[in-house]
């Protein structure tokens, strides 16, 4: 198995990142439809250097992306993130490696808080985040109507 490295995104990564994004999100793990329908849309939202990526050999296999926060000083030490790993590379420690690299980058950049949201129906993600030290800070009960049922939305955070 090829060694996995973690780094900031490059222009050559963008098609692979877009492809991963297009294949991993569905009604079991996100309440919103796909935002980026073209590579150009994706590049506009995630310019070069804005994502932490996992690379196995020469192949991009995962990423952490940042969600926009209000542009006020009160949010300067908080990151709101999303994580994605290619379906063929899941359950191989890539997500854990991405989180380790993320926490190191957060310490270097004096970030105090990493936060995210996860659907109550996404049990494996909730377990993964708990293993990474994220704690549940709130639950929006029955926040979304997905696939014929109400689904809770969990808010989690990790203090660096």
Phi, psi and omega per residue, in radians:
X1 nan 2.391 3.131
X2 -1.245 2.547 3.073
X3 -1.113 2.553 3.122
X4 -1.807 2.292 3.075
X5 -2.072 2.788 -3.088
X6 -2.244 2.306 -3.106
X7 -2.790 3.060 3.083
X8 -1.390 2.631 -3.046
X9 -1.120 2.602 3.073
X10 -2.061 2.872 -3.125
X11 -1.024 -0.632 -3.126
X12 -1.219 -0.276 3.133
X13 -1.407 -0.399 -2.921
X14 -1.020 -0.763 3.093
X15 -1.052 -0.715 3.132
X16 -1.184 -0.701 3.101
X17 -1.095 -0.757 3.102
X18 -1.070 -0.750 3.138
X19 -1.092 -0.747 3.090
X20 -1.066 -0.830 -3.129
X21 -0.986 -0.695 -3.107
X22 -1.242 -0.403 -3.050
X23 -1.764 -0.341 -3.016
X24 -1.663 -0.405 -3.039
X25 -1.602 2.322 3.113
X26 -2.730 -3.101 -3.057
X27 -1.173 -0.163 3.080
X28 -1.512 -0.244 -3.094
X29 -2.354 0.039 3.043
X30 -2.643 2.464 3.135
X31 -1.513 -0.095 -3.061
X32 -1.999 2.605 3.079
X33 -1.204 2.948 3.120
X34 -1.001 2.242 3.134
X35 -1.453 -0.792 -3.075
X36 -1.671 1.956 -3.123
X37 -1.742 -0.189 3.096
X38 -2.325 2.796 3.083
X39 -1.047 -0.642 3.131
X40 -1.086 -0.741 3.078
X41 -1.057 -0.755 -3.120
X42 -1.096 -0.779 -3.130
X43 -1.131 -0.622 3.092
X44 -1.107 -0.681 -3.103
X45 -1.430 -0.580 -3.108
X46 -2.199 1.364 3.133
X47 -1.129 2.867 3.127
X48 -0.884 2.343 3.105
X49 1.491 0.012 -3.071
X50 -1.705 -0.053 3.131
X51 -2.193 2.518 2.998
X52 -1.532 2.179 -3.058
X53 -2.074 2.647 3.020
X54 -1.840 2.282 -3.109
X55 -2.173 2.219 3.107
X56 -2.011 1.974 -2.995
X57 1.171 -2.052 3.061
X58 -1.901 0.124 -3.019
X59 -1.863 2.268 3.027
X60 -1.280 2.209 -3.070
X61 -2.143 -0.045 3.120
X62 -3.043 2.923 -3.125
X63 -2.745 2.741 2.899
X64 -2.061 2.257 -3.135
X65 -2.029 2.715 3.138
X66 -1.829 2.393 3.029
X67 -1.639 2.499 -3.104
X68 -1.143 2.383 3.007
X69 -1.974 2.805 3.089
X70 -0.980 2.529 -3.045
X71 -1.454 0.854 -3.122
X72 -1.930 2.617 -3.140
X73 -0.949 -0.504 -3.128
X74 -1.073 -0.377 -3.108
X75 -1.772 0.075 -3.044
X76 -1.089 -0.386 -3.082
X77 -1.954 0.412 3.135
X78 -2.209 2.378 2.987
X79 -2.003 2.325 3.021
X80 -1.899 2.050 -2.931
X81 -2.115 2.858 2.918
X82 -2.344 2.577 -3.119
X83 -2.228 2.489 3.099
X84 -2.515 2.408 3.093
X85 -2.232 2.353 3.121
X86 -0.904 2.473 -3.098
X87 -0.981 -0.643 -3.120
X88 -1.292 -0.186 -3.088
X89 -2.009 0.113 -3.114
X90 -1.267 2.689 3.112
X91 1.131 0.596 3.097
X92 -2.179 0.231 3.120
X93 1.532 0.046 -3.114
X94 -1.185 -0.749 3.093
X95 -1.058 -0.746 3.104
X96 -1.083 -0.741 3.099
X97 -1.109 -0.725 3.083
X98 -1.064 -0.752 3.139
X99 -1.139 -0.686 3.100
X100 -1.089 -0.789 3.110
X101 -1.131 -0.665 3.120
X102 -1.099 -0.807 -3.125
X103 -1.111 -0.666 3.092
X104 -1.135 -0.767 3.106
X105 -1.105 -0.657 3.123
X106 -1.107 -0.769 3.103
X107 -1.084 -0.759 3.131
X108 -1.067 -0.615 -3.079
X109 -1.710 0.192 3.088
X110 1.034 0.685 3.038
X111 -1.478 2.380 -3.087
X112 -1.720 -0.529 -2.974
X113 -2.391 2.339 2.998
X114 -2.060 2.196 -3.087
X115 -2.259 2.794 3.116
X116 -2.811 2.975 3.043
X117 -2.176 2.584 3.140
X118 -2.554 2.462 3.118
X119 -1.215 2.504 3.109
X120 -1.043 -0.490 -3.137
X121 -1.361 -0.178 -3.108
X122 -1.626 1.216 -3.032
X123 -1.050 -0.723 -3.099
X124 -1.138 -0.677 3.092
X125 -1.156 -0.733 3.133
X126 -1.068 -0.715 3.087
X127 -1.114 -0.793 3.137
X128 -1.012 -0.833 -3.121
X129 -1.117 -0.680 3.092
X130 -1.074 -0.731 3.110
X131 -1.116 -0.460 3.141
X132 -1.543 0.043 3.080
X133 1.638 0.090 3.088
X134 -1.310 2.497 3.124
X135 -2.067 2.516 3.094
X136 -1.241 2.199 3.102
X137 -1.877 -0.302 3.117
X138 -3.047 2.766 3.097
X139 -2.311 2.148 2.992
X140 -1.566 1.798 -3.055
X141 -1.198 2.337 3.093
X142 0.838 0.833 -3.069
X143 -1.296 -0.497 -3.051
X144 -2.282 2.582 3.009
X145 -1.806 1.833 -3.084
X146 -2.258 2.286 3.085
X147 0.861 0.756 3.049
X148 1.379 0.276 3.104
X149 -2.589 2.709 3.027
X150 -1.369 2.467 -3.088
X151 -2.260 2.342 3.090
X152 -1.296 2.691 3.077
X153 -2.105 2.078 -3.114
X154 -1.674 2.382 3.056
X155 -1.876 2.149 -3.101
X156 -2.176 2.722 3.095
X157 -2.606 2.686 3.056
X158 -2.220 2.222 3.090
X159 -1.663 2.123 -3.031
X160 -1.282 nan nan
